[in-house]
Amino acid sequence: MHNHTTPDDGYEWPTCAAGPDRGHGAHTLWADELDRLVCRPCEDKTARRIAELPALFRQLDTTAALMRGARRPGGGGGGGSKTPPIPPRLEVLALVGPGGVSARLAAVEDSWRSALGWGIAAWRGSPAQAVPHQVQFLTNNLLWACSSYESVGQDIEEIRRLHAECAALVAGERRPGRVQIGVCPVPVGDGHCGTQLTASATSHRVRCGGCGARWETLGEWRELRAAQDAVAGVAA
């Protein structure tokens, strides 16, 4: 049975090391949790967040793969790139790249390994290869961390932030603005349309406001880039 002390006995009741979560104040541990640093509800929430990270990472990684090779506004011609002109979302690329999800999980894993007296993981591979192994390690050792690791609170907060960033991007809560992807290469008269095209990573469609041409599929994006490169080559 849970029992809290009364405020009149002068005893400062221990609080959960996970601290405030999403605006809620720090809460005291129950009497049957005094052998722990983190309360069971916070451990359970952290375990769910850890378990959801691989699927979130896969969704972001797939999205990022479709957005490589875009030109930034004012970037000029295509330079021979064979990738479709899709605008990048730098916040997505930051999470799936070398310094993103995998690196942040690795920092937590390394700190736990050090506290346990274990060696640092010798091989991690690419971020996509590493994340499942890191998640497995954190899952297997979460109970130990919540019970014995003095710095567990900051690691739980890092996992909460990382999960929130990934979930927000997957859900489309942060939508990027439109970016320029070059001019329309559709032939018009003796030249080409030349209208500046823009696109957004939240849409699969590119439409020219001048001649009305559309590009909607991955194959059509590649055709658009090839046509743009051909026009740029003739102009050069």
C-alpha positions in Angstrom: 0.0 0.0 0.0 1.3 3.5 -0.8 2.0 5.7 2.1 3.2 9.3 2.2 4.5 11.1 5.2 2.8 14.1 6.6 4.4 17.5 6.2 4.4 18.0 10.0 7.0 15.4 10.8 9.9 17.4 9.4 11.0 14.7 6.9 11.9 15.8 3.4 10.3 13.2 1.2 12.4 12.1 -1.8 11.2 13.2 -5.2 11.3 11.4 -8.5 14.6 12.0 -10.2 12.8 12.4 -13.6 11.6 15.7 -12.3 8.8 17.7 -14.0 7.3 16.2 -17.2 5.4 18.3 -19.7 4.6 21.0 -17.3 3.8 18.8 -14.2 5.8 19.6 -11.1 8.3 17.2 -9.5 6.5 14.6 -7.4 7.5 12.6 -4.4 8.2 8.9 -4.4 5.8 6.5 -2.7 6.8 4.6 0.4 7.4 1.4 -1.6 9.6 3.3 -4.1 12.2 4.6 -1.7 14.7 2.1 -3.1 14.4 3.8 -6.5 15.5 7.1 -8.0 12.6 7.3 -10.5 9.0 6.4 -9.8 7.4 3.6 -11.7 5.0 5.8 -13.8 8.0 7.8 -15.1 9.9 4.6 -15.9 6.9 3.3 -17.8 6.6 6.5 -19.8 10.3 6.4 -20.6 10.1 2.7 -21.6 7.2 3.5 -24.1 9.2 6.4 -25.6 12.3 4.3 -26.0 10.2 1.5 -27.7 8.6 4.0 -30.1 11.9 5.5 -31.3 12.9 2.9 -33.9 9.6 3.3 -35.8 9.8 7.1 -35.6 13.4 7.0 -36.9 12.4 4.7 -39.8 9.6 7.1 -40.9 11.9 10.1 -40.7 14.7 8.3 -42.5 12.4 7.4 -45.4 11.2 10.9 -45.6 14.7 12.3 -45.6 15.8 10.0 -48.4 13.2 11.5 -50.7 14.4 15.1 -50.0 18.1 14.9 -50.7 19.5 16.9 -53.6 17.3 19.9 -53.5 18.6 23.3 -54.4 18.2 26.2 -51.9 16.7 29.5 -53.0 19.0 31.4 -55.3 21.2 28.3 -55.7 21.1 28.4 -59.5 21.2 25.4 -61.8 21.1 21.7 -61.1 24.8 20.9 -61.6 24.1 17.5 -63.1 22.4 16.0 -60.0 20.2 12.9 -60.9 18.1 13.2 -57.7 14.6 14.8 -57.9 14.3 18.4 -57.0 12.6 18.0 -53.6 13.1 20.6 -50.8 15.1 19.4 -47.8 13.8 19.6 -44.3 17.0 20.2 -42.4 15.4 19.4 -39.0 14.6 15.9 -40.4 18.1 15.4 -41.8 19.6 16.5 -38.5 17.8 13.8 -36.7 18.5 10.9 -39.1 22.1 12.0 -39.8 25.3 11.1 -37.9 24.7 13.7 -35.1 21.0 13.0 -34.6 19.0 10.2 -32.9 21.7 7.7 -33.0 24.4 10.0 -31.5 22.1 11.2 -28.8 21.1 7.6 -27.8 24.8 6.6 -28.0 25.6 9.4 -25.4 23.1 7.9 -23.0 24.2 4.4 -23.6 27.8 5.3 -23.1 27.1 7.0 -19.8 25.2 4.0 -18.5 27.9 1.6 -19.7 30.5 3.7 -17.9 28.5 3.7 -14.7 28.1 -0.1 -14.9 31.8 -0.5 -15.5 31.3 -1.9 -18.9 33.2 -1.1 -22.1 31.9 1.4 -24.6 30.1 -0.3 -27.5 32.8 -1.1 -30.1 30.6 -1.1 -33.2 27.5 0.8 -34.1 27.4 1.1 -37.8 25.2 3.7 -39.6 22.5 5.5 -37.6 19.9 3.2 -39.1 21.8 0.1 -38.0 22.7 1.5 -34.6 19.3 2.8 -33.3 17.7 -0.7 -32.8 20.7 -1.9 -30.9 20.8 1.2 -28.7 17.1 1.0 -28.0 17.6 -2.7 -27.0 20.4 -1.7 -24.6 18.4 1.1 -23.0 15.3 -1.1 -22.7 17.3 -3.9 -21.0 18.9 -1.5 -18.5 16.2 1.0 -17.8 15.2 -0.6 -14.5 18.8 -0.5 -13.3 19.1 3.2 -14.3 15.8 4.1 -12.6 16.9 2.3 -9.4 20.7 3.1 -9.2 22.0 5.6 -11.7 22.4 9.1 -10.1 22.3 11.0 -13.4 19.2 9.1 -14.7 17.0 12.2 -14.5 18.9 14.1 -17.3 18.9 11.0 -19.5 15.2 10.5 -19.1 14.7 14.2 -20.0 16.9 13.8 -23.1 14.9 10.7 -24.2 11.7 12.7 -23.7 13.0 15.6 -25.8 14.3 13.3 -28.5 11.0 11.4 -28.7 9.0 14.6 -28.8 11.1 16.0 -31.7 10.8 12.9 -33.7 7.0 12.5 -33.1 6.4 16.2 -33.9 8.1 15.9 -37.3 6.4 12.6 -38.2 3.1 14.1 -37.3 3.9 17.2 -39.5 3.6 19.7 -36.6 6.5 21.7 -38.0 5.8 22.3 -41.6 8.6 23.9 -43.7 8.0 26.8 -46.0 8.3 26.6 -49.7 11.7 26.6 -51.4 12.8 27.4 -54.9 13.7 24.4 -57.0 14.7 26.0 -60.3 12.8 27.3 -63.3 10.2 25.6 -65.4 11.8 23.9 -68.4 8.6 23.3 -70.4 9.1 24.5 -74.0 7.2 27.7 -74.9 7.6 29.2 -78.3 11.3 29.5 -79.2 12.4 29.1 -75.6 11.1 27.6 -72.3 8.6 28.8 -69.7 11.2 30.0 -67.2 8.8 30.5 -64.3 10.4 30.0 -60.9 9.1 26.7 -59.4 8.7 26.2 -55.7 7.8 23.1 -53.7 7.2 22.0 -50.1 8.2 18.7 -48.5 4.6 18.4 -47.2 3.3 17.9 -50.8 4.2 15.5 -53.6 3.1 18.0 -56.2 4.9 20.7 -58.1 2.9 23.0 -60.3 4.1 25.8 -62.5 2.2 29.0 -62.0 3.1 30.2 -65.5 2.2 27.4 -67.9 0.3 25.1 -65.5 2.6 22.1 -66.0 2.6 19.6 -63.1 5.0 17.0 -61.7 3.7 14.7 -59.1 5.5 11.3 -58.9 9.1 10.4 -58.2 9.5 9.6 -61.9 8.2 12.9 -62.9 10.4 14.7 -60.4 13.4 13.0 -62.1 12.1 14.1 -65.5 11.8 17.6 -64.2 15.4 17.7 -62.9 16.7 16.2 -66.1 14.8 18.8 -68.2 16.1 21.6 -66.0 19.7 20.4 -66.3 19.2 20.2 -70.1 18.0 23.8 -70.3 20.8 24.9 -68.0 23.3 23.1 -70.3 22.0 24.9 -73.4 22.1 28.2 -71.7 25.7 27.7 -70.7 
